Amino acid sequence: TVKNNHNPEWNFKAAFDVDQHTTEDITITVFDDDFGKDDSLGSTVLTIKSVQEQQLLNQWIPLEKCKSGEVLLSAEFISNTSIEQQKLLEVGITVGKEEVNSTEFATKELITKDLVNEENQKTSEKGAKGLINILKTDNNISTEPDKTVVCPESEPSKYVEEIHLEPQQKTEILTIKEKTPELVFEKTTESLPLPQKTLEAGQIVITVHKARDIEKKGMLGKADPYVKMTLGNQKAKSATVNNDYNPEWNFKAAFDVDQHTTEDITITVFDDDFGKDDSLGSTVLSINTVQEHQQLLNQWIPLKQCKSGEVLLSA
């Protein structure tokens, strides 16, 4: 909603699915966001066939069922074939990127593996040569490859049974790549509740000016209406206007509200009668809405739970 503007700018985009069974056209209506029932400010109909034949780009379309007004529209038709081709193209681009990344990764792994194997081989050769040199310096140890060397029991640390230099084994490096789990988003038609704003502490002052077209009840077809307003334990009641279906009260009442107030204000018109007073209709005034708009001035609000009737309010 664009507030307090006779030349609103929305830039609002929406998509609609159509097929061979679609028989209706698209209705575009401008409404006035107001208390009670939102009034229509005009509407127009966009034919699907015309959009399929030719793209609509920045066209001013006059509104109907109103005195004045136009809307600036753009529209285009996208076939299912084009949508599928676009999806395949996006998937191809993604797969191509993954293949390039995989090739680069495999090349890096092979280079790393070769470097490690070469380093291990050099280290092994140095270790074998060092061991032979140590054995050569000891007079009690023979360096002949197939001869058994026996040392006295008093020097077990120098006992070497046989010398076998085995060829260096290759070292394999295995890298486990962890796959990032994919996020799956599901469409839902359920609307999420919007968080309610915290009320500001203060007073809501309401004036019920009058009513019109109140429902006729009873055998005599006569009404003695009064209005009653309720907010939790706070209540206010007007004077009774005798025998009038278009009563005028100009009744004012104030209600205290704060951040702990959870209810709204109920406004009910009653018929003052013997015994139980019959309800002639009611409406609910949202405190959040009043605080958001700051002021409600001379608004006709339709009564509910009745056949007819409205009340003129200010708040």
Disulfide bonds with the S-S distance in Angstrom:
none
